[in-house]
C-alpha cells in the first residue's frame, strides 16, 4: 500500500510539473503572438510607405539636360 501511495504521489507531482510547464509555454506563445502582430503591423506600414514613395517617384518629371549642353 505504501508503494501504491508513493506511485500516486509521483504521478501527481508529474502532472503538477506538466501543468506548470504548459502554463509557461502558453504565456510564451501569447507573448510571441504579440510580437508577430506588431511586426505584421510595421510591415504593413512600411509597405504602404514604399508604395507611396514609388508612386511619387513615377510622377516626378523626367530629368532633361539643360539647353546649354
N, C-alpha and C positions, 0 to 999 in steps of 0.2 A: 504494500500500500504506500509506503514512504517513497518507493521508487516511482510509482504512478504519480504521486503528488509532485515530485521533483520534475518529472517529464512534463506535466501540465504547466508548472511554473516556467520551465524553459520555453515552452510553446507560447505562453502569454508574454514573456519577455521578447521573444522573436517578433510576435505580432505588434507589440508596442513599438519596437525599434523600426519595423517596416512602416507603420503608420506615421511615425515621425519623419522618416525619410520621404515618404510620399508627400507629406505636407511641405517639406522643404523644397522638393522638386517642383511642386505646384507653384510655390511662391516665386521660384526662379523662372519658371515658364511665364508667369504673369509679368515679371519684370522684363524679360526678353521680348515679350509681345509688345510692351510699351515702346521699347527701343525700335522694334520693327515698324510700328506705326509712325513714330517720329521720323524715322529715316524715309519712309514712304512719303510723308508729307513734305519733307525737304526736297526729295526727288521731284515731286510734282511741281513745287515752286520753281526749282531750277529748270525744269523742262519748259514751263511757261515763260520764264525769263529768256531762255535760249531761243525759243521760237519767236518771241517779241524782238529780240536783237537781230535775229536772222531776217525777219520781215523788214526791219528798219534798214538793214544793210542792202536789201534788194531795192528799196525805194530811193537810195542815195543816188544823186546824179552821177553820170559816168564822168570819169576824170579824163579831160582832154588836154592836149598840150596848148600852152599859151600861144597866141598868134606870132610872137617874135621868134619862135623856134623854127 
